[in-house]
Structures are given as C-alpha cells and as structure tokens.
Amino acid sequence: MHHSPSTSHLVMLISFFLASKLLLFPGVEGTIGVNYGTVASNLPPPAQVAHFLVESTIISRVRLFDADSNILKAFAHTGIAVSVTVPNDEIPRLTKLNFAQQWVENNIQPYTPNTNIVRILVGNEVLSTANKLLIGSVVPAMQNLHSALFEASLDRRIQVSTPHSLGIISNSSPPSTAMFRQGYDTYVLKPLLSFLRATNSPFMVNPYPFFGCSLDTLDFALFRPNAGVLDENTGHVYTNMFDAQLDSVFSAMKFLGFDDVEIVIAETGWPSMGDSTQVGVDAKSAAEYNGNLIRHVISGAGTPLMPNRTFETYIFALFNEDLKEGPTCERNFGLFHTNMTPVYDNRILRRTTAAAAAANFHPVTCLLVITIGFLVLAINHHAPTTRGEERAAETEVKTGVETSSSLVDPQIIRGETTSEKGVAGA
C-alpha cells in the first residue's frame, strides 16, 4: 500500500492546476479596482456596499475621495485594499509634520489593520487646480505623511502618492516624444518622482480616452478594430488611445530618468449618458470601453513601450452620482445605480450560475480538470509500486527625496488643455 506517495502526487497535481490558473488567467481580482464616490442621493449604507463588492463583484480594490470613518469601518475584515484621500483643501496644513502625524492618528491608525488601507492619496489632480499654494505643498505634505507612517510603523504597509490628470503632459503625439510641461517637470514632478522611487510608491494618473476622442477617433478610443496610429520614432503602431496615453506618461517619466517607477491608473471610465454634443455617450459604448479595458489591463500584453505587464486600474466610478455638477456625463460614469443594479453589462459582477460558469470555462482549464480526474481514478485503482513509476506518472501530467521649494508659474498651469478630466469625484 503506497498511500503517502499517492496523496502527495495528488497534492502536487492540484498545486500545479492552481499555479496554471494563475499563469494562464491573470487575476482580475488583484488588479481591478473602483472609485467609490459619494456625491449622490439615496446611496446604500457603506456596510451594504462592502458586502456587495465582496460577494457579488470581482472588485478587490477601492479608492475613496476622503477618509470617511463609516466607510473605513464598513470595509474592515473584507480584505479589499482601500486607498484614502486627503482632500485638496487640507494639503497645506500637512506641510507641518505635527499636522501630518495628527492626520494619520485620526484617519489611519483607528482602522488598520482591520481595514486593509494600502495608500494615502494627497489630493486629486492638484496640478490642474492652478493653485500655487496647493502645488507647492503637495510634495512636502507627502513627505510628512510618510514620516508619520514611519513613526507609526505603517510605512511598509501604506504608500503615499497623488493622482494626476494628463494635463501634465505636453507633446503627447507621438507618445515617444512626450514630456512633462515646463514648470511641472523640474520644480514639482522631479522631486515627486524621487519621493515615489525612494518609498517604492506608484506614479498615479487619470487617463480618459473619452475626453480625448472625436467621432473620427471613437473606434480608437473604445479599443475597436481600427487602422492604428504609427509612432515613426519607434515603429510601434498604437491600436487604442489608452495605450498611447499611458506610453506618453512613461516617455515623460523616462525623460526625467524615472522609467523604473510603477504606473497605476487611478481613474478611467466612460459615461453611459451625456449631452448631444458629445460622441459615444451611451450604455453600449460604456460597456464596450470598460469591458475592453478590463481585458486589456489584465492580459499581460502591456503597451508598446511597457510590454508584458499588467496595470492596477481603478474604474470611475462605482455609482452614478446625481448630485455632481457639470455636464450630464459627469453624473453618469457609474457602473451601478445606487440600488446596486448594473447600469449596463459591465463585466464586474461575478458569474455565479452553473451555466455562466460553463460558458466561461476555458478549454485549457477544462483539460486540466479532466486530467486530474482521470489521474485520481488511476491512483485509486493502481498506486505506483516503484519510484520509477511515480516519476513516469509525474511526467505525464506536467506542462510545461528632495523637496519642492519653488512654485509653478500660474500662467503655465493655466495653459493646460480643457479636454482632460476635471477633479473627478472631488
């Protein structure tokens, strides 16, 4: 009787199966997040939202636009990775270390580790505000928050960053020639990137193909088949606007010598409704963009300048927010209504029925399961009697920080393009 080899053989096969799943099908749950904005009426209680995300969706990351205590309590023991935000108007106070320490003591320490807080975001699209005080304060505030986290022994658990609109980029076409705007580059972004590198934190951006597209480029923006756009400097052909935007950011970072800093997509999305002057503002286009986006960022394809990688991506937004100001589209970026029914088929809900699971069952997965099934039967009826037979059975189943002391010229900031996304969710 050789029960021990048979058991370990079976364990090996199951481990191989699970590893194959990870290699063949990159984990959606580890890379896709959502922006949880609250500028809406009739919002469900935070505890209900947290339960819904855990039990009914593939979402494993949430970005908040504040550090709301009720929401942070609701996400305790869910395992969902939470990013909290320091509102823009609080940033100048954090240039004093004692205020940063107090902020961490009040907004982070009471909730961690029960709530999996992974990042503090210092404002949102601060460089787009044209506010010299905010812009000059953002890097010192980030440094002080990191120091406060270090003193609380939380610096290895919680990162500090800040999201940017693409208005920080100039000369973005072709992507290989993109640079940060003069005034941003030396006085703000270089010290900011130095801080991010030193603390192993990501550079966060809010790319929105929706705001950069026209009727002629709608297919390009929605990841639909199209002729593509050639970057003559590199020979790369871009088949979607998202990749072109990300590579513009990468090129600008590389120009300053920071191409080793990770890029995270803090916001991107597509509205399901808009004004008559806007193109592609319908549920079909929103479903198309977000569905194609999810497939793309988890596929491992990367971009032409950043191949063979996935991107941590936060879709904007969890709910339609009916109290937001601005054009119609601003109130209709949500994946769900406030009653938590989907606005459209958004690929965020889990497939729970057997039929859906069967329809989504990859052929390679099926083959692995069948192989394991036959092997279990074989083990039960014919345990290997020699080490040589065991090895033969194994062979059958194997397959292969510097501070920002100067302020930016407000005229430079006001030269920012108006087609970018505004301070979404603020």
C-alpha positions in Angstrom: 0.0 0.0 0.0 1.5 3.3 -1.1 -1.0 5.9 0.3 1.6 8.5 1.0 3.1 8.8 -2.5 -0.4 8.8 -4.0 -1.6 11.6 -1.7 1.5 13.8 -2.3 1.1 13.1 -6.1 -2.5 14.4 -5.9 -1.4 17.4 -3.9 1.3 18.1 -6.5 -1.3 18.0 -9.3 -3.7 20.3 -7.5 -0.9 22.8 -6.8 0.1 22.6 -10.5 -3.5 23.2 -11.5 -3.8 26.3 -9.3 -0.5 27.6 -10.5 -1.6 27.1 -14.1 -4.7 29.1 -13.4 -2.6 32.0 -12.1 -0.3 31.9 -15.1 -2.9 31.3 -17.8 -5.5 33.6 -16.4 -4.1 36.7 -14.7 -6.1 37.6 -11.6 -8.8 40.1 -12.3 -9.4 40.5 -8.6 -5.8 41.5 -7.9 -5.7 44.3 -10.5 -9.2 45.9 -11.0 -10.5 48.5 -8.5 -13.2 51.1 -8.5 -13.6 54.7 -7.5 -16.2 54.9 -4.7 -17.6 58.4 -5.0 -20.4 59.6 -2.7 -21.7 62.8 -4.4 -25.1 61.1 -4.8 -28.5 60.9 -3.2 -30.0 57.6 -1.9 -26.6 55.9 -1.5 -26.7 52.5 0.1 -25.1 52.1 3.6 -21.3 51.6 3.4 -21.6 48.1 5.0 -24.0 47.1 2.3 -21.7 48.4 -0.4 -18.7 46.5 1.1 -20.7 43.3 1.3 -21.9 43.7 -2.3 -18.4 44.2 -3.6 -17.0 41.2 -1.8 -19.9 38.8 -2.5 -21.1 39.9 -6.0 -18.2 41.6 -7.9 -14.7 41.0 -9.0 -13.6 44.2 -7.4 -10.7 43.8 -4.8 -9.6 47.5 -4.6 -11.4 50.7 -3.7 -10.4 54.3 -4.0 -12.1 56.8 -1.7 -12.1 60.6 -2.2 -11.8 61.2 1.5 -11.2 59.1 4.6 -14.8 58.7 5.7 -14.8 56.8 9.0 -18.1 55.0 8.3 -16.8 53.6 5.0 -13.4 52.6 6.5 -15.3 50.7 9.3 -17.5 49.0 6.7 -14.5 47.6 4.9 -13.0 46.0 8.0 -12.2 42.3 7.6 -13.2 42.3 3.9 -9.7 42.1 2.6 -10.4 44.8 0.0 -7.5 47.1 -0.5 -8.5 50.7 0.3 -6.9 53.9 -0.8 -8.0 57.0 1.2 -7.6 60.6 0.0 -6.6 63.9 1.7 -8.9 66.5 0.2 -7.1 69.2 -1.7 -8.0 71.9 0.7 -6.3 70.1 3.6 -3.0 69.7 1.8 -1.3 72.9 3.0 -1.8 72.0 6.7 0.1 68.8 6.2 3.3 70.7 5.3 3.8 70.8 9.1 4.8 67.4 10.5 2.7 67.6 13.6 -0.5 68.0 11.5 0.5 65.1 9.3 1.0 63.0 12.4 -2.4 64.0 13.7 -4.0 63.2 10.3 -2.5 59.7 10.4 -3.5 59.2 14.1 -7.1 60.3 13.3 -7.7 58.8 9.9 -5.5 55.7 9.6 -4.5 54.2 12.9 -8.0 53.6 14.3 -8.9 51.4 11.3 -5.8 49.5 10.4 -5.1 46.6 10.2 -8.7 45.5 10.3 -9.3 47.7 7.3 -6.7 47.0 4.6 -5.6 50.6 3.9 -2.9 50.4 1.3 -2.5 54.1 0.2 -2.9 57.7 1.2 -3.5 59.9 -1.8 -2.6 63.5 -1.3 -5.3 65.4 -3.2 -6.6 64.7 -6.7 -5.2 66.3 -9.9 -3.6 69.0 -7.8 -1.5 70.4 -10.6 -4.7 71.1 -12.5 -6.0 73.5 -9.9 -3.6 76.3 -10.9 -3.4 77.0 -7.1 0.2 77.9 -6.3 -0.2 77.1 -2.6 -1.5 73.6 -3.3 1.0 72.8 -5.9 3.9 73.9 -3.7 2.6 72.0 -0.8 1.9 68.6 -2.3 5.4 67.1 -2.1 6.2 68.3 1.4 2.8 67.0 2.5 3.6 63.6 1.0 6.9 63.5 2.8 5.4 64.4 6.1 2.7 61.8 5.8 5.3 59.2 5.0 7.3 60.3 8.1 4.2 60.0 10.2 3.5 56.5 8.8 7.1 55.5 9.5 6.8 56.7 13.1 3.6 54.6 13.4 5.4 51.6 11.9 2.9 51.7 8.9 5.3 52.9 6.2 5.7 49.3 4.8 2.0 48.7 4.7 0.8 52.0 3.4 2.1 54.0 0.4 1.7 57.7 -0.3 1.0 59.1 -3.8 -1.1 61.6 -5.7 -3.1 61.2 -8.9 -2.6 63.4 -11.9 -4.6 64.4 -15.0 -2.9 64.1 -18.4 -2.8 67.9 -18.5 0.8 67.5 -17.0 1.9 66.2 -20.4 3.0 68.2 -23.4 3.9 67.0 -26.9 2.0 63.7 -26.4 1.8 62.8 -30.0 3.6 60.7 -30.8 3.9 59.0 -27.4 7.6 58.5 -27.6 8.3 62.3 -27.6 6.0 63.2 -24.7 7.4 65.3 -21.9 6.1 66.9 -18.7 5.1 70.5 -19.1 7.8 73.0 -18.3 7.5 74.3 -14.8 5.9 71.0 -13.7 8.9 68.9 -14.6 11.8 70.4 -12.6 10.0 72.0 -9.7 7.2 69.5 -8.9 7.4 66.2 -10.7 11.1 65.5 -10.4 11.1 65.8 -6.6 7.7 63.9 -6.5 9.1 61.1 -8.6 12.2 61.0 -6.4 10.0 60.5 -3.4 7.9 57.8 -5.1 11.1 55.9 -6.1 12.5 56.2 -2.6 9.3 54.9 -1.0 8.5 52.3 -3.6 5.2 54.0 -4.4 3.5 54.4 -7.8 3.0 57.3 -10.1 -0.8 57.6 -10.5 -2.6 59.0 -13.5 -6.1 59.5 -14.7 -6.3 58.7 -18.4 -9.6 59.3 -20.1 -9.8 58.4 -23.8 -13.4 59.6 -23.6 -12.3 63.2 -23.1 -9.7 63.0 -25.9 -11.8 61.4 -28.7 -13.9 62.7 -31.5 -16.2 61.0 -34.0 -13.2 60.1 -36.1 -11.3 58.6 -33.3 -14.1 56.8 -31.4 -13.1 53.3 -32.6 -9.5 54.1 -31.4 -10.8 55.2 -28.0 -13.1 52.2 -27.5 -10.5 49.5 -28.4 -12.4 48.7 -31.5 -10.6 47.4 -34.7 -9.0 50.4 -36.4 -6.1 51.2 -38.7 -3.9 52.3 -35.8 -1.6 55.2 -35.4 2.1 54.9 -36.2 4.8 56.3 -33.9 7.5 56.9 -36.5 10.2 57.3 -33.9 9.8 53.7 -32.5 7.9 52.0 -35.3 5.2 51.0 -32.9 1.6 51.0 -34.1 -1.0 52.1 -31.5 -4.4 50.4 -31.8 -6.0 52.2 -28.9 -5.9 55.6 -27.2 -5.4 54.2 -23.7 -2.0 52.7 -24.6 -1.0 55.9 -26.4 -1.8 57.9 -23.2 0.0 55.6 -20.9 3.1 55.5 -23.1 3.1 59.3 -23.2 3.3 59.3 -19.4 6.0 56.6 -19.5 8.1 58.6 -22.0 7.8 61.8 -19.9 8.9 59.8 -16.8 11.8 58.3 -18.8 12.9 61.7 -20.0 13.5 62.7 -16.3 15.1 59.3 -15.5 12.2 57.7 -13.7 11.1 54.9 -16.0 11.5 52.4 -13.2 8.6 53.9 -11.1 5.4 51.9 -11.4 2.4 53.5 -13.1 -1.1 53.0 -11.6 -4.3 54.0 -13.3 -6.1 55.9 -10.6 -9.2 56.7 -12.7 -10.5 55.9 -16.1 -14.0 55.2 -17.4 -16.8 56.0 -19.8 -20.2 57.6 -19.3 -23.4 55.8 -20.2 -25.2 59.1 -20.9 -24.2 62.6 -21.9 -25.0 65.7 -23.8 -26.0 65.8 -27.5 -22.7 67.5 -28.4 -20.7 64.5 -27.1 -19.9 61.3 -29.0 -20.2 57.8 -27.8 -22.3 58.7 -24.7 -24.4 55.6 -24.4 -24.6 52.4 -22.4 -23.2 50.3 -25.3 -20.1 52.4 -25.6 -19.6 52.5 -21.8 -19.9 48.7 -21.7 -17.5 48.4 -24.6 -14.8 50.6 -23.1 -14.8 49.2 -19.6 -15.1 45.6 -20.8 -12.2 46.0 -23.3 -10.2 47.9 -20.7 -10.5 45.2 -18.1 -9.5 42.5 -20.6 -6.5 44.7 -21.8 -5.0 45.7 -18.4 -5.1 42.1 -17.0 -4.0 40.4 -20.2 -0.3 40.9 -19.6 0.1 42.4 -23.1 1.1 45.8 -21.6 1.7 48.7 -24.0 4.1 49.1 -26.9 6.7 50.9 -24.6 5.7 48.8 -21.5 5.2 45.3 -22.9 4.4 42.1 -20.9 2.8 43.6 -17.9 -0.5 44.3 -16.2 -1.8 47.5 -14.7 -3.5 48.2 -11.4 -6.6 50.0 -12.6 -9.4 51.8 -10.9 -12.6 52.3 -12.9 -14.5 55.5 -12.5 -17.0 55.1 -10.9 -18.9 52.7 -8.7 -22.2 54.6 -8.7 -23.9 57.2 -10.9 -23.6 60.4 -8.8 -26.6 62.5 -9.4 -25.5 65.4 -7.2 -22.4 66.2 -9.2 -22.2 69.5 -11.1 -21.1 69.9 -14.7 -22.3 68.3 -17.9 -24.6 65.3 -18.0 -21.8 62.9 -18.4 -20.3 63.7 -15.0 -23.4 62.2 -13.3 -23.3 59.1 -15.4 -19.9 57.4 -15.1 -21.3 54.8 -12.7 -21.1 51.0 -13.1 -24.1 50.7 -10.9 -27.2 52.6 -9.8 -27.5 53.4 -6.1 -29.8 50.4 -5.7 -26.8 48.3 -6.9 -28.3 47.1 -10.1 -25.9 47.4 -13.1 -26.3 50.4 -15.4 -25.2 48.0 -18.2 -23.4 44.7 -18.6 -20.1 45.9 -17.1 -18.2 42.6 -16.6 -17.8 43.5 -12.9 -20.5 41.1 -11.5 -19.4 37.6 -10.7 -20.6 34.8 -12.8 -22.5 32.7 -10.2 -24.7 30.3 -12.2 -23.5 27.0 -13.4 -24.5 27.9 -17.0 -22.4 31.1 -16.8 -19.5 29.2 -15.3 -19.6 26.6 -18.1 -19.8 29.3 -20.7 -16.8 30.9 -19.2 -14.8 27.7 -18.8 -11.5 28.0 -20.7 -10.6 24.9 -22.7 -7.2 24.6 -21.0 -8.8 24.7 -17.6 -11.2 22.0 -18.8 -8.3 19.9 -19.9 -6.5 20.3 -16.6 -9.6 19.3 -14.7 -10.2 16.2 -16.9 -6.5 15.2 -16.5 -6.8 15.5 -12.7 -10.0 13.5 -12.7 -8.5 10.6 -14.7 -5.4 10.7 -12.6 -7.3 10.4 -9.3 -9.1 7.4 -10.7 -5.8 5.9 -11.8 -4.3 6.5 -8.3 -7.3 4.8 -6.6 -7.0 1.7 -8.8 -3.3 1.5 -9.4 -0.9 3.2 -6.9 2.6 3.4 -8.3 4.7 0.5 -7.0 8.1 1.8 -7.7 9.9 5.2 -7.7 10.3 4.9 -11.4 6.6 4.5 -12.0 5.9 7.5 -9.8 8.3 9.7 -11.8 6.7 8.4 -15.0 3.3 9.4 -13.7 4.5 12.9 -12.9 5.9 13.3 -16.3 2.6 12.6 -17.9 0.8 15.5 -16.3 3.4 18.2 -16.4 3.1 21.1 -18.9 5.2 22.9 -19.4 13.8 62.8 -1.7 14.2 66.1 -2.5 11.6 68.8 -1.6 9.7 71.2 -3.8 10.9 74.7 -2.9 9.8 76.6 -5.9 6.2 77.3 -7.1 5.0 76.8 -10.6 4.3 79.8 -12.8 0.4 80.0 -12.8 0.5 81.0 -16.4 2.0 77.7 -17.3 -0.7 75.8 -15.3 -3.5 77.8 -16.9 -2.2 76.7 -20.3 -3.5 73.2 -19.5 -5.8 71.6 -22.1 -9.5 71.8 -21.2 -10.3 68.4 -22.8 -8.9 66.5 -19.8 -11.0 65.0 -17.0 -11.6 67.5 -14.2 -11.2 66.8 -10.5 -13.5 63.8 -10.7 -15.1 62.7 -7.5 -13.9 65.7 -5.6 
